[in-house]
Amino acid sequence: PFRSRPARRGRCIVQPLVPAAQAAAVGSKDHMILRHAIVADDNHIFRQGLVSLLLAVFVHTRVQEAQNGAQVLDMAAVEAPDLIIMDVDMPQVNGLQATSEIKSRWPSIRVIVLVLEHHHRAKAADAGADACLFKGVSFEDLLATVAQLGFDVSAVPI
């Protein structure tokens, strides 16, 4: 995975700022419970793998799957999730377009955009993403980012 100095561009966290062990040690007093999440990626195997990992550690969280940004927007309109983890490059409506629409309609939804290329980080920040991670990031770093966004990961068994 890509490693560099942690930085922010706009509001977007482009690298986890807190090690996973530290994030997991944070108490739940000031953190929200993750009740509903959406994982959006057009790669079926990647999407299902991430959903399975999330369900294994957030046992009381409802996790939905979407294969493109249009599906994410439809799902969010029915029941706004707490968190969306979304690939930048998807058919129909890409992750950047969906992020921009989500943040304008439902600003309280936290959005993590997953990218493969460096230049997408700035675009994700411009679209309003709360965090931007490289697609090859470790699950522990993803959890650390989820914690930075205000969700309780203290009960996560990792």
RODO-2510 file (C-alpha; in nm, 4 decimals, decimal comma):
residues 158
     n   res          X          Y          Z
     1     p     0,0000     0,0000     0,0000
     2     f     0,0967     0,3591    -0,0567
     3     r     0,2589     0,5238     0,2455
     4     s     0,3373     0,8906     0,2727
     5     r     0,3091     1,1735     0,5172
     6     p    -0,0553     1,2017     0,6334
     7     a    -0,2236     1,5002     0,4731
     8     r    -0,5576     1,6691     0,4328
     9     r    -0,6868     1,8265     0,1186
    10     g    -0,9988     2,0226     0,1900
    11     r    -1,1970     1,8065     0,4315
    12     c    -1,0693     1,4784     0,2880
    13     i    -0,8411     1,2588     0,4956
    14     v    -0,6040     1,1135     0,2381
    15     q    -0,4171     0,8824     0,4730
    16     p    -0,5193     0,7456     0,8124
    17     l    -0,3840     0,9788     1,0788
    18     v    -0,4161     0,7385     1,3716
    19     p    -0,2741     0,3847     1,3836
    20     a    -0,5449     0,1175     1,3950
    21     a    -0,4490     0,0074     1,7474
    22     q    -0,4866     0,3639     1,8758
    23     a    -0,8183     0,4135     1,6979
    24     a    -0,9549     0,0911     1,8448
    25     a    -0,8487     0,2023     2,1923
    26     v    -1,0617     0,5148     2,1733
    27     g    -1,3667     0,4823     2,3952
    28     s    -1,7176     0,5019     2,2536
    29     k    -1,8197     0,8049     2,4635
    30     d    -1,7781     1,0539     2,1796
    31     h    -1,8271     0,8153     1,8897
    32     m    -2,1341     0,7166     1,6882
    33     i    -2,2486     0,3602     1,6435
    34     l    -2,2256     0,2447     1,2833
    35     r    -2,5778     0,1199     1,2145
    36     h    -2,5975     0,1243     0,8348
    37     a    -2,3274     0,1225     0,5674
    38     i    -2,3132     0,0869     0,1906
    39     v    -2,0182    -0,0604     0,0007
    40     a    -2,0119     0,0434    -0,3647
    41     d    -1,7772    -0,1110    -0,6185
    42     d    -1,8337    -0,2565    -0,9631
    43     n    -1,5869    -0,5372    -0,8859
    44     h    -1,8103    -0,8082    -0,7379
    45     i    -1,5349    -1,0002    -0,5590
    46     f    -1,3818    -0,6888    -0,4005
    47     r    -1,7260    -0,5577    -0,2961
    48     q    -1,8341    -0,8866    -0,1397
    49     g    -1,5001    -0,9261     0,0368
    50     l    -1,5249    -0,5830     0,1956
    51     v    -1,8885    -0,6419     0,2924
    52     s    -1,7913    -0,9735     0,4564
    53     l    -1,5112    -0,8093     0,6543
    54     l    -1,7379    -0,5282     0,7715
    55     l    -2,0118    -0,7713     0,8761
    56     a    -1,7579    -0,9821     1,0663
    57     v    -1,6455    -0,6897     1,2806
    58     f    -1,9568    -0,4712     1,2932
    59     v    -2,2019    -0,7483     1,3781
    60     h    -2,4952    -0,5127     1,4450
    61     t    -2,4453    -0,3071     1,1299
    62     r    -2,6611    -0,3405     0,8215
    63     v    -2,4304    -0,3425     0,5181
    64     q    -2,5731    -0,3038     0,1688
    65     e    -2,3992    -0,3525    -0,1653
    66     a    -2,4126    -0,1330    -0,4738
    67     q    -2,2342    -0,1865    -0,8036
    68     n    -2,2485     0,1750    -0,9251
    69     g    -2,3096     0,5285    -0,8063
    70     a    -2,6693     0,5349    -0,9317
    71     q    -2,7551     0,2453    -0,6998
    72     v    -2,5861     0,4226    -0,4076
    73     l    -2,7936     0,7347    -0,4687
    74     d    -3,1133     0,5290    -0,4874
    75     m    -3,0297     0,3444    -0,1639
    76     a    -2,9379     0,6641     0,0205
    77     a    -3,2648     0,8266    -0,0882
    78     v    -3,4650     0,5405     0,0672
    79     e    -3,2688     0,5232     0,3932
    80     a    -2,9645     0,7412     0,4485
    81     p    -2,6705     0,5292     0,5685
    82     d    -2,4179     0,6409     0,8282
    83     l    -2,1227     0,5520     0,6038
    84     i    -2,0552     0,4842     0,2375
    85     i    -1,7326     0,3214     0,1183
    86     m    -1,7168     0,3752    -0,2545
    87     d    -1,4840     0,3083    -0,5456
    88     v    -1,3982     0,6137    -0,7529
    89     d    -1,4310     0,4370    -1,0877
    90     m    -1,7735     0,2794    -1,1503
    91     p    -2,0137     0,2689    -1,4464
    92     q    -2,3216     0,4902    -1,4934
    93     v    -2,2530     0,7327    -1,2079
    94     n    -1,8918     0,7255    -1,0891
    95     g    -1,7821     0,7566    -0,7275
    96     l    -1,6916     1,1248    -0,7578
    97     q    -2,0280     1,2215    -0,9058
    98     a    -2,2114     1,0146    -0,6456
    99     t    -2,0045     1,1630    -0,3618
   100     s    -2,0782     1,5167    -0,4757
   101     e    -2,4516     1,4446    -0,4951
   102     i    -2,4565     1,2640    -0,1597
   103     k    -2,2728     1,5430     0,0215
   104     s    -2,5023     1,8086    -0,1267
   105     r    -2,8235     1,6187    -0,0401
   106     w    -2,7191     1,4409     0,2808
   107     p    -2,4123     1,6170     0,4279
   108     s    -2,4153     1,4055     0,7459
   109     i    -2,3411     1,0830     0,5553
   110     r    -1,9721     0,9984     0,5858
   111     v    -1,8092     0,8981     0,2552
   112     i    -1,4801     0,7132     0,2095
   113     v    -1,3654     0,7063    -0,1529
   114     l    -1,1304     0,4279    -0,2634
   115     v    -0,8842     0,5183    -0,5389
   116     l    -0,6113     0,3499    -0,7438
   117     e    -0,4411     0,6618    -0,8788
   118     h    -0,2865     0,9603    -0,7000
   119     h    -0,4691     1,2256    -0,9022
   120     h    -0,8066     1,0934    -0,7854
   121     r    -0,7322     1,1998    -0,4251
   122     a    -0,7694     1,5711    -0,5012
   123     k    -1,0808     1,5020    -0,7073
   124     a    -1,2328     1,3044    -0,4183
   125     a    -1,1643     1,5928    -0,1802
   126     d    -1,3195     1,8383    -0,4248
   127     a    -1,6280     1,6152    -0,4476
   128     g    -1,6654     1,6372    -0,0688
   129     a    -1,5339     1,2968     0,0406
   130     d    -1,4631     1,2713     0,4117
   131     a    -1,1739     1,0325     0,3492
   132     c    -0,9819     0,8991     0,0539
   133     l    -0,7820     0,5768     0,0721
   134     f    -0,5924     0,3730    -0,1802
   135     k    -0,7772     0,0574    -0,2712
   136     g    -0,4928    -0,1631    -0,1440
   137     v    -0,5026    -0,0171     0,2086
   138     s    -0,5063    -0,2656     0,4961
   139     f    -0,8357    -0,3390     0,6692
   140     e    -0,6817    -0,2064     0,9918
   141     d    -0,6126     0,1292     0,8243
   142     l    -0,9678     0,1349     0,6890
   143     l    -1,0966     0,0794     1,0446
   144     a    -0,8703     0,3578     1,1729
   145     t    -1,0217     0,5894     0,9137
   146     v    -1,3736     0,4815     1,0129
   147     a    -1,2813     0,5730     1,3720
   148     q    -1,1469     0,9121     1,2608
   149     l    -1,4805     0,9806     1,0976
   150     g    -1,6443     0,9469     1,4381
   151     f    -1,7582     0,5859     1,4519
   152     d    -1,6995     0,3592     1,7485
   153     v    -1,4570     0,0787     1,6682
   154     s    -1,3726    -0,0042     2,0305
   155     a    -1,5584    -0,3366     2,0147
   156     v    -1,3905    -0,4443     1,6916
   157     p    -1,2103    -0,7764     1,7574
   158     i    -0,8918    -0,6953     1,5604
***
